[in-house]
Amino acid sequence: MPKIMAPTVKEHHAQRRQALLDAAKESLLNPTIRSVNFEAVGPRAGLRRNSVYLYFPSENHLALELADDVLPGYQEQLVAAMKRHREPREQITGFAKVVTASDARLAHEVLRNLENRDRTPEIASKVKEYYLELSRPLVEPLKLLKLTDPDNTAVLLFAMLSATQDIADKVIDAKAAIRRALAVVDAFIPKG
């Protein structure tokens, strides 16, 4: 019988779940793994693969909970960056800088991991929900700049900026990729 390392079974269970989420984050950021799977996550959390099922019924459940753990904080960073500016153009640029920053990589890996899973209706719905939610802060500045179709433009802009993380260092230097992405955003936003 495994030894419980917490005051209660409930707390032990919560600690193990958090250890699995932390291990999933490490796996996503590891260039040789870059996925959430029980074979990689279990040992990193000190559990055998079969024991992971006690905490998450499937890899999809783990991936979804990981997204729910990581993405709200990422959205807070996006909103905070925009609030530092008054002008819509500067708000969009602030948003873009957060999306292309190297410390945003985990959030992008979480999204990509979900996109690359079997597209069950639940996963497809959650991916759409995450993209809409993360791009939502862009809508109002885009409206103020009188851009056509601000809702869809916000999602496309977020997706383009997010892709910078994936292409950086694979095709072109990361710093060059970020500079080019920000230049595209600058050229795209009407000067007021």
Sine and cosine of phi, psi and omega as CSV:
sin_phi,cos_phi,sin_psi,cos_psi,sin_omega,cos_omega
0.00,0.00,0.74,-0.67,-0.03,-1.00
-0.92,0.38,0.54,-0.84,0.01,-1.00
-0.99,0.15,0.74,-0.67,0.02,-1.00
-1.00,0.05,0.82,-0.57,-0.08,-1.00
-0.96,-0.28,0.55,0.83,0.00,-1.00
-0.57,-0.82,0.32,-0.95,-0.01,-1.00
-0.86,0.50,-0.52,0.85,0.00,-1.00
-0.72,-0.70,0.32,-0.95,0.05,-1.00
-0.89,0.46,-0.64,0.77,0.01,-1.00
-0.87,0.50,-0.70,0.71,0.03,-1.00
-0.92,0.39,-0.62,0.79,0.06,-1.00
-0.87,0.50,-0.71,0.70,0.01,-1.00
-0.88,0.48,-0.70,0.72,0.01,-1.00
-0.90,0.44,-0.63,0.77,0.03,-1.00
-0.90,0.43,-0.67,0.74,0.01,-1.00
-0.91,0.42,-0.67,0.74,0.04,-1.00
-0.87,0.49,-0.69,0.72,0.02,-1.00
-0.91,0.42,-0.63,0.77,0.05,-1.00
-0.88,0.48,-0.62,0.79,0.04,-1.00
-0.93,0.37,-0.64,0.77,0.05,-1.00
-0.90,0.43,-0.67,0.74,0.03,-1.00
-0.90,0.44,-0.64,0.77,0.04,-1.00
-0.91,0.40,-0.58,0.81,0.05,-1.00
-0.91,0.42,-0.65,0.76,0.06,-1.00
-0.87,0.49,-0.72,0.69,0.03,-1.00
-0.87,0.50,-0.67,0.74,-0.01,-1.00
-0.89,0.46,-0.66,0.75,0.00,-1.00
-0.91,0.42,-0.56,0.83,-0.03,-1.00
-1.00,0.06,-0.14,0.99,0.04,-1.00
-0.99,0.14,0.89,-0.46,-0.09,-1.00
-0.88,0.47,-0.34,0.94,0.02,-1.00
-1.00,0.02,-0.18,0.98,-0.01,-1.00
-0.92,-0.38,-0.92,0.40,0.02,-1.00
0.74,0.68,0.63,0.78,0.10,-1.00
-0.42,-0.91,0.29,-0.96,0.06,-1.00
-0.97,-0.24,0.96,-0.28,0.08,-1.00
-0.62,-0.78,0.47,-0.88,-0.11,-0.99
-0.90,0.43,-0.50,0.87,0.00,-1.00
-0.90,0.44,-0.59,0.80,-0.01,-1.00
-1.00,0.08,-0.63,0.77,-0.13,-0.99
-0.98,0.22,-0.69,0.73,-0.06,-1.00
-0.80,0.60,-0.86,0.52,-0.02,-1.00
-0.86,0.50,-0.59,0.81,0.03,-1.00
-0.90,0.44,-0.46,0.89,0.01,-1.00
-0.99,-0.11,0.06,1.00,0.01,-1.00
0.99,0.17,0.42,0.91,0.00,-1.00
-0.80,-0.59,0.47,-0.88,0.15,-0.99
-0.97,0.24,0.41,-0.91,-0.03,-1.00
-0.77,0.63,-0.74,0.68,-0.04,-1.00
-0.90,0.45,-0.48,0.88,0.00,-1.00
-0.95,0.31,-0.39,0.92,0.00,-1.00
-0.88,0.47,-0.53,0.85,0.01,-1.00
-0.88,0.47,-0.34,0.94,0.06,-1.00
-0.93,0.36,-0.38,0.92,-0.08,-1.00
-0.95,-0.33,-0.50,0.86,0.03,-1.00
-0.66,-0.75,0.83,-0.56,-0.06,-1.00
-0.93,0.37,-0.34,0.94,0.01,-1.00
-0.39,-0.92,0.26,-0.96,0.07,-1.00
-0.89,0.46,-0.57,0.82,0.06,-1.00
-0.88,0.47,-0.65,0.76,0.03,-1.00
-0.89,0.46,-0.67,0.74,0.04,-1.00
-0.89,0.45,-0.70,0.72,-0.01,-1.00
-0.89,0.45,-0.65,0.76,0.02,-1.00
-0.93,0.37,-0.66,0.75,0.02,-1.00
-0.92,0.39,-0.58,0.81,0.06,-1.00
-0.88,0.48,-0.68,0.73,0.04,-1.00
-0.88,0.48,-0.68,0.73,0.02,-1.00
-0.92,0.40,-0.40,0.92,0.02,-1.00
-0.99,0.15,-0.63,0.78,-0.14,-0.99
-1.00,-0.05,-0.71,0.71,-0.21,-0.98
-0.93,0.36,-0.55,0.83,0.06,-1.00
-0.87,0.49,-0.64,0.76,0.05,-1.00
-0.91,0.42,-0.60,0.80,0.04,-1.00
-0.90,0.43,-0.68,0.73,0.03,-1.00
-0.89,0.45,-0.61,0.79,0.07,-1.00
-0.86,0.51,-0.64,0.77,0.05,-1.00
-0.89,0.45,-0.66,0.75,-0.01,-1.00
-0.89,0.45,-0.73,0.68,-0.02,-1.00
-0.91,0.42,-0.67,0.74,0.00,-1.00
-0.88,0.47,-0.64,0.76,0.02,-1.00
-0.89,0.45,-0.61,0.79,0.00,-1.00
-0.95,0.30,-0.59,0.81,-0.03,-1.00
-0.93,0.38,-0.30,0.95,0.03,-1.00
-0.96,0.28,-0.12,0.99,-0.06,-1.00
-0.81,-0.59,0.47,-0.88,0.02,-1.00
-0.98,-0.18,-0.60,0.80,-0.07,-1.00
-0.99,0.17,0.67,-0.74,-0.02,-1.00
-0.82,0.57,-0.66,0.75,-0.01,-1.00
-0.88,0.48,-0.69,0.73,0.01,-1.00
-0.93,0.36,-0.57,0.82,0.05,-1.00
-0.89,0.46,-0.70,0.71,-0.01,-1.00
-0.91,0.42,-0.66,0.75,0.03,-1.00
-0.90,0.44,-0.65,0.76,0.06,-1.00
-0.87,0.49,-0.69,0.73,0.07,-1.00
-0.85,0.52,-0.75,0.67,-0.04,-1.00
-0.87,0.49,-0.63,0.78,-0.01,-1.00
-0.91,0.42,-0.60,0.80,0.04,-1.00
-0.93,0.37,-0.70,0.72,-0.04,-1.00
-0.89,0.46,-0.60,0.80,-0.05,-1.00
-1.00,-0.01,-0.08,1.00,-0.01,-1.00
-0.93,0.37,0.52,-0.85,-0.04,-1.00
-0.90,0.44,-0.48,0.88,0.01,-1.00
-0.97,0.22,-0.02,1.00,0.10,-0.99
-1.00,0.00,-0.02,1.00,-0.09,-1.00
-0.85,0.53,-0.66,0.75,-0.03,-1.00
-0.86,0.51,-0.70,0.71,0.01,-1.00
-0.86,0.50,-0.66,0.75,0.00,-1.00
-0.93,0.36,-0.61,0.79,0.05,-1.00
-0.91,0.42,-0.61,0.79,0.05,-1.00
-0.88,0.48,-0.72,0.70,0.03,-1.00
-0.90,0.44,-0.72,0.69,-0.01,-1.00
-0.89,0.46,-0.63,0.78,0.03,-1.00
-0.87,0.50,-0.68,0.74,0.04,-1.00
-0.91,0.41,-0.66,0.75,-0.01,-1.00
-0.89,0.45,-0.51,0.86,-0.06,-1.00
-1.00,0.01,-0.01,1.00,0.03,-1.00
-0.98,0.18,0.19,-0.98,0.14,-0.99
-0.84,0.54,0.79,-0.62,-0.11,-0.99
-0.99,0.15,0.95,0.30,0.14,-0.99
-0.92,0.39,0.36,-0.93,0.05,-1.00
-0.82,0.57,-0.61,0.79,0.00,-1.00
-0.91,0.42,-0.72,0.70,0.00,-1.00
-0.91,0.42,-0.73,0.69,0.00,-1.00
-0.86,0.52,-0.68,0.74,0.01,-1.00
-0.91,0.42,-0.68,0.73,0.00,-1.00
-0.92,0.39,-0.64,0.77,0.04,-1.00
-0.87,0.50,-0.72,0.69,0.03,-1.00
-0.87,0.49,-0.71,0.70,0.01,-1.00
-0.86,0.51,-0.70,0.71,-0.01,-1.00
-0.90,0.44,-0.71,0.71,0.01,-1.00
-0.89,0.46,-0.68,0.73,0.01,-1.00
-0.90,0.44,-0.69,0.73,-0.03,-1.00
-0.92,0.39,-0.69,0.73,-0.03,-1.00
-0.94,0.34,-0.50,0.87,-0.01,-1.00
-1.00,0.04,-0.26,0.97,-0.07,-1.00
-0.80,0.60,-0.62,0.78,0.00,-1.00
-0.87,0.49,-0.36,0.93,0.01,-1.00
-0.98,0.22,-0.36,0.93,-0.16,-0.99
-0.87,0.49,-0.77,0.64,-0.06,-1.00
-0.88,0.47,-0.75,0.67,0.06,-1.00
-0.87,0.50,-0.59,0.81,0.03,-1.00
-0.92,0.40,-0.61,0.79,0.07,-1.00
-0.90,0.44,-0.70,0.72,-0.01,-1.00
-0.88,0.47,-0.49,0.87,0.04,-1.00
-1.00,0.06,0.05,1.00,0.04,-1.00
0.87,0.50,0.61,0.79,0.08,-1.00
-0.99,0.16,0.57,-0.82,0.00,-1.00
-0.93,0.37,0.66,-0.75,0.09,-1.00
0.77,0.63,0.89,0.45,-0.10,-1.00
-0.89,0.47,-0.51,0.86,-0.01,-1.00
-0.90,0.43,-0.78,0.62,0.00,-1.00
-0.95,0.31,-0.55,0.83,0.04,-1.00
-0.89,0.45,-0.63,0.77,0.02,-1.00
-0.88,0.48,-0.70,0.72,0.00,-1.00
-0.91,0.42,-0.70,0.71,0.00,-1.00
-0.89,0.45,-0.66,0.75,0.01,-1.00
-0.90,0.43,-0.71,0.71,0.04,-1.00
-0.88,0.48,-0.70,0.71,-0.02,-1.00
-0.89,0.45,-0.66,0.76,0.03,-1.00
-0.90,0.45,-0.71,0.70,0.00,-1.00
-0.91,0.41,-0.64,0.77,0.02,-1.00
-0.89,0.46,-0.62,0.79,0.01,-1.00
-0.90,0.43,-0.38,0.92,0.04,-1.00
-0.84,0.54,-0.63,0.78,0.00,-1.00
-0.88,0.47,-0.62,0.79,-0.05,-1.00
-0.97,0.24,-0.57,0.82,-0.07,-1.00
-0.99,0.11,-0.45,0.89,-0.04,-1.00
-0.85,0.52,0.74,-0.68,0.01,-1.00
0.95,0.31,-0.22,0.98,0.08,-1.00
-1.00,0.07,-0.64,0.77,-0.05,-1.00
-0.89,-0.45,-0.74,0.67,0.04,-1.00
-0.77,-0.64,0.30,-0.95,0.02,-1.00
-0.80,0.60,0.64,-0.77,-0.05,-1.00
-0.84,0.53,-0.71,0.71,-0.02,-1.00
-0.91,0.42,-0.63,0.78,0.04,-1.00
-0.91,0.40,-0.63,0.78,0.01,-1.00
-0.89,0.46,-0.69,0.72,-0.01,-1.00
-0.91,0.40,-0.69,0.72,0.03,-1.00
-0.86,0.51,-0.69,0.72,-0.02,-1.00
-0.92,0.39,-0.68,0.73,0.01,-1.00
-0.87,0.49,-0.70,0.72,0.01,-1.00
-0.92,0.39,-0.57,0.82,0.06,-1.00
-0.91,0.41,-0.62,0.78,0.05,-1.00
-0.89,0.46,-0.71,0.71,0.03,-1.00
-0.87,0.49,-0.71,0.70,0.00,-1.00
-0.86,0.50,-0.68,0.74,0.00,-1.00
-0.94,0.35,-0.53,0.85,-0.06,-1.00
-0.96,0.28,-0.62,0.79,-0.11,-0.99
-0.98,0.20,0.81,-0.58,0.02,-1.00
-0.88,0.48,0.66,-0.75,0.06,-1.00
-1.00,0.10,0.74,-0.67,-0.15,-0.99
-0.96,-0.29,0.00,0.00,0.00,0.00
